[in-house]
Every structure is written in C-alpha cells, then in structure tokens.
C-alpha cells in the first residue's frame, strides 16, 4: 500500500493524492496500516483515523520527531524493524531509518502544522 506523509492544518480532509496541499509532502513509502501503527507504538503513541484512508498523527509524535537526535531516530528504526508486523518481510532497519530521517527533516519546515498519513 502506498503511504504519503504530509503536513497540514488540523482541519485537513483529503481522500486522494491529488488533494494533498502543494508543497506539504514530507515522506512516503510502501507501508500498511499495521506497520504505521507499529511505528507509532515505537514512539509510545497512536494515530487517529479520520477516514479509512486518512490518519492524523498525534502532536507528541510530531514534537518528538522534530527534536529527536538522529542517532536515537536510527535506534527507533531498529525497534520498528523488530516489530512482528515485519515478520516474513525483508526489511532493512537502515532503510527504515532513511524514511524516518526524511520525515524528520521534511517536517521541520512545517512544524506549525500536523502530520497526516494518506493510505492508497
């Protein structure tokens, strides 16, 4: 499943990629809802499902993501790779670290907004 992370004001409501506000995409990849849920659990939080395809991530995830040390973020990617949702899938923790670093640095320029995840 294709996932797009983007930053927007809290009242955002999109249902497809074309509706994502221009310039707000901060990352993406091929993840399912269980994998993203496990990522959030590595940060001790959970997202809010606004619809079947749109999640709003919690403020504490955004705050920690924007301030966390890069080495700590890499450590979290190892924890994420160890989650049971990756069982029987070929995953490299450093590839996941790359996704998390992309999210972090993409979000820094949008830190006054919330992070959403669109599943397609």
C-alpha positions in Angstrom: 0.0 0.0 0.0 1.4 3.4 -0.9 1.6 5.8 2.0 2.1 9.6 1.9 3.0 11.6 4.9 2.1 15.3 4.7 1.8 18.3 6.9 -1.3 20.4 7.0 -3.6 22.3 9.4 -5.6 20.2 11.7 -8.9 20.6 9.7 -7.4 18.9 6.6 -9.7 16.4 4.8 -8.3 14.6 1.8 -9.2 11.3 0.2 -6.7 11.0 -2.7 -3.1 12.1 -3.5 -4.2 14.9 -5.8 -5.9 16.6 -2.9 -2.8 16.9 -0.8 -1.8 20.6 -0.4 1.0 21.6 -2.7 4.4 21.6 -1.0 3.3 19.7 2.1 4.5 16.2 1.3 7.2 15.2 3.8 7.7 11.5 3.0 6.2 8.3 1.9 6.7 4.6 1.2 5.1 1.3 0.8 3.6 0.6 4.3 0.3 -0.7 5.5 -1.7 0.5 8.5 -0.3 -2.2 10.8 3.3 -1.1 10.0 2.5 2.6 10.6 0.7 1.6 13.9 3.8 -0.2 15.0 5.9 2.8 14.1 3.7 5.0 16.3 4.0 2.4 19.1 7.7 2.8 19.0 7.1 6.5 19.9 4.5 5.4 22.5 1.6 6.9 20.7 -1.3 6.1 18.3 -2.8 7.9 15.4 -6.4 9.0 14.9 -8.3 7.5 11.9 -10.2 10.3 10.3 -11.4 8.1 7.5 -10.5 4.7 6.0 -7.6 6.2 4.2 -6.6 9.3 6.3 -4.9 9.3 9.7 -3.9 12.3 11.8 -0.8 11.6 13.9 -0.6 12.9 17.5 1.1 16.0 18.4 3.6 14.2 20.7 4.8 12.2 17.7 5.4 15.4 15.7 7.1 17.1 18.6 9.4 14.2 19.3 10.2 13.6 15.6 11.2 17.2 15.2 13.5 17.3 18.2 14.9 13.7 18.4 18.6 13.1 17.9 19.4 11.4 14.5 21.1 8.5 16.3 18.1 8.0 18.6 15.9 8.0 15.5 18.1 5.3 13.9 17.7 3.3 17.1 13.9 3.6 16.8 14.1 2.3 13.3 15.8 -0.8 14.6 13.0 -1.2 17.1 10.5 -0.7 14.4 12.2 -3.3 12.2 11.9 -5.8 15.1 8.1 -5.4 15.3 6.1 -8.5 14.5 4.4 -6.7 11.6 7.6 -7.1 9.6 7.7 -10.8 10.1 8.1 -12.7 6.8 9.1 -9.4 5.1 12.5 -8.4 4.0 13.2 -5.2 5.9 16.4 -3.3 6.5 16.5 -1.1 9.6 18.7 1.4 7.9 16.2 1.8 5.1 13.6 2.5 7.7 16.0 5.0 9.3 16.1 6.7 6.0 12.3 7.0 5.9 12.3 8.4 9.4 15.1 10.9 8.7 13.2 12.0 5.6 10.1 12.6 7.7 12.0 14.5 10.4 13.8 16.9 8.0 10.7 17.3 5.8 8.6 18.1 8.8 11.0 20.7 10.2 9.9 23.3 7.6 6.2 22.6 8.5 6.5 22.4 12.3 3.5 24.6 12.8 1.3 22.0 11.2 0.1 18.5 12.0 1.3 15.3 10.3 -1.2 13.3 8.3 -0.9 9.9 6.6 -2.8 9.1 3.4 -3.1 5.4 2.6 -3.8 4.5 -1.1 
